[in-house]
Amino acid sequence: MSTQTDNRPTAPLAATLERFFTTKTSCDVDATMSYFAPDLATYSDATLGWDFDSFPALRNVFVQYMPTWAPPARSYATGILSNDVSALVHMVDTPELFGGELRILAAIDFRDGKIVRWVDYWDGAPYPDELYVKFRTPDAQFPREFKDAEVPTQAAPELVTAATAVQHAFAAGDASAAAELLHTDVALTDMSLRAQLIGRIETARYLGRVIADVPYGQSSSLRHVVGGAAGGGFEWTAGPKHGGLVGITALELDTNGLITKLTSVYDSRQLPPVRRAALVGASIGP
């Protein structure tokens, strides 16, 4: 496993979160809940619209589901970007947990050493149709904010600066301004479109083709930032053409503050099929 953490100074959340995933996989409800604050603001799934807004509500979910998890069921991190109070986690839930493999970017905030806010973002396209229909909150009741206002951003200032700058460039539809923030060898990944661009030149060209149409692009708005000086992520809400779709973009930074990795995920099932197909095609270029 490759785990990058903020080492300016050291970031104890990496070890804490590794222990959390081991405990969760062991299906010990009370030990798992010991990582959460009694005044938990939310544990949310932004794709299905689940919003467990209290400690008892989250405990009830684990009580319901954990007894059904049997080996080889696992929940684990593949990358952690953090300071000592917030983290962006690349994580996986295997199919034995919720019926399909979930590759997730999670935004996590701590208070007094306990998790106070956790929001999962993942693409619903590979998830089984019947489970997506069964579990997704109806549009009329679907939450569009996940206690963003109740838990202020605690990310490292360097990350907030980088995240704010690139998101503002995206929101303005300005691919050139976004490119100026990127490292020469940047890797841009759209997990929802299965698209990857390597290098600032190709990435800038790609953004020029898609920035008006991707959910994290033109007219999107910044909501919340998590992570440390070496990287983290920012949560966003898409513009009007995407109907309030929410998502997250993970960032990794070099020592000069340039972006070396840029990874976004959102629920591509919420895009009209024609638009999604056009965006996938745009990753290949003209």
N, C-alpha and C positions, 0 to 999 in steps of 0.2 A: 504494500500500500504506500502511496506517495502522499505525504501530508506536509503542506507548507503552512507555517505559522509565522506570525509577526515576531521577529527576534530583536526588536528595538523598542522596549526591552522584551524579555521572555514572555510567552503567552500561555498561562496555565490552563486555559480553556481546552486546548487540544487534548491533554491527558484526561481532563474531566469528562469531555464528550466521548472519548474512547471508552471510558469506564461506563458511561451511560448506555452506550450501544450494547456493550457486553451484558449489562444488567437487563436491558429491555429484551434482548434475545433469549435470556434465561427464563423469561415469562414470570418474573417475580414482581407482582403488582406493587406491593408496598415499597420494595427497594427502588423500583423505577420511579414511583411518585416522590421518593425522598429527594430527587433532583429538582423538583418543582416548588416554586414559592406558594405558600398558602393563599396569597392574594394574586394568584395567577391571572394575568389579563386575558390571555387566549392561547390555546393550542389550535391552530387553524390549518385546514387544507384548502388552499386557494383554488384548486382545480375542481374539487367536488363541492366546495362551498360549505364545508363543515367548520363550525366555529364553536369550540368548547371553551366557554368564557368564565370558567371557575375551576378550582381544584377538584371539587366533587364531580363535576361534569366530566372532566378528563379521566378521573379514576374509574368512573362507571364504564367508560369506553374500554379501558384496559381490562376491567373485570369481565366485560362481555366478550372481548376478542382473544385475549391471551390464552385462555384454555383451549382454543382451537388451533393454536400454533404448535406444530410438531416438526421435529427435524426433517429436512434440513432448513427449516425456517430461520432466516437471519435478517437483522437490520444492522447496517454497518456504514461507516464513513469511508469514502475514498479520497477525501481531501478536506482540510480544515483551514480556513483563513480567519484569524481572530486577533483581538486584543484581549484584555482580561475581563471585559464585560459584554462583548458581543461577538458573534461569529457568523460566517457564511460556511455552510457545510454541504459538500457534495456527498450524497448518500444514496443507498440502495435499500429498498425493501424487496425481499424475494417473493415470488408468487404465493408462497404458502401463507403469507400474512393477510393480504387483501385481494387475492385472486388473480393478480397480474404483477409482472415485474415493474416496480416504480423506480425510476431514476430521477432523483429529487435534488433541487437546490433549496436549502432551508435557511431562513433568516432567524437567528436566535439572539435574544437579549437576556442578560442576567441582572439580578439585583440582589445584593447581599449574599452572593454566592449561589443563588438559586435561579432557575429559569422562570422568567416572568412573561415572556412572549416567544412563541415559536410559530412560524408560518412556513408550510411546505408548498413548493411550486413544482409542477411536473406536467408533461404533455400527456393529455388524455387519448391521443390518437391510437397508441398501441394497446390500450386497455380494452378488455373484452366489452363488446357492445352492450350485452345484457347487464353487466355490472355497472357500467357507466350510467345507463338509464336508471338503474335501481338506486344507486347511491348519490347521484348528483342532485343537489338542492335545486328545486324549480327556479326558473329565472326571476319570478316575481319576489321570491324570498332570498335570492342569492346575495350574500354580503359582498360589498365592493371595497370595504375598508376592514382591516383586521387589527383594530386597536392601535393604529398608527399614532393617533393623537395622545393616547394614554401612556405610551412608553416612548419617550423622546429618543432621538438618535444618540447613540453613545460611541459611534465609530471613531477611529483615530482621525485627527484633523486632516492629515495628508490624504487619507482615503476619501473623506467628505469632499475635499477640494477637487480631486480627480473625478469622483462620481458626479458631482454637480456640474462640472465643466462638460463632461462627455454627454450627460443627459440633456443639458441645455442645447448642445449642438444637435443632438438627435431631434429634440422637440422643435427646433427651428428648421429642421430639414436641411441642415448645413453639413454635408458630407466632408467638405474641405476643412471646416473647423474641427470636426471630429478627428480627421486624419492627423491633424497637427498634434494631437494628444497621444498618438500611438507610437510605440517602439518600431524600429525598422523591421524587426522579426516578429511582430505581433501575430497571434493566432486568434481569429474571430470564429466562434462556433455558435450556430443557432441550433440548439438541441431539438427544437420542435420541427424544423425544416430539414434536419439531418444534413445541414450545410456547414462546411468549414472552409475558411479562406486563410492562407498563410502569407504573411508579409504585408507591410503597410501599403504598397502600391496596389496589389490585388484587392486588399480590404477596402481601400478608398474607392476603387472603381465599383466594387460590389455595393457599398453604401450609397454611392451615387445612383445606382439602379433601383435600390429598394427603400431608401430612407423615407420616402413619402408614403410607403404602403405597409411596412412591417409594424407590428403593434408597438414596439419600443421606440419607433421613430417619430415622425412629424406629429406634433400636437400631443405627444405623451406628457405625463407629469410625474415628477419625482415625489415619492412618498416617505421613504425610510432608508437609512443606510446602516449596515452592520460590518464590523471587521476591524482589522488593524492596519498599520502603516504599510505592510507588504501586500495587502489585498483584503477583499471582502465582497460586498455586493450591495446593489441598490434596488429597492422595490419601486415599481412604477405602475401607473394606470395609463392604458392606451387612450388615444384620442377618440373623438365621436364616431368615426367610421367603424371602429371596432367595438362599439357598444359597451365601453367601460371595462373591457378585458384587463385583467391584472397579470403581472409577471415580475420577473426578477432578472437582473444582469449581474453576473459575477465578474470581478476585476482582479487582476494581479498586476502589481507595479514593480518597476525597477527602482534603484536607489535614487534616481533623478525624478521619480514621479511619473514616468511614461508608462503607458499601459502595454503590458506584454501579453496578456490574455484577456479576452472579452467573451463571456459565455452567457447566452440568454436562453430562458425557457418560459413557456406559457402554454395554455391549452389550445393547440391548433385545431381541435374539433370545433372551436367557436369561430373559425374563419370560414367564409363561404368557400366551397370546394374550388371554384374557378380562381379565386384570389390566392388560395394556398398553392394551387398548381403553378400559377404565374410566379409566385415567390420562389418556389423550389427551382423552377426553370431559370430564374435570374441568377442563381448561384453558379450556373455554368458559364454565363456570360453570352454576349452576342455571337 
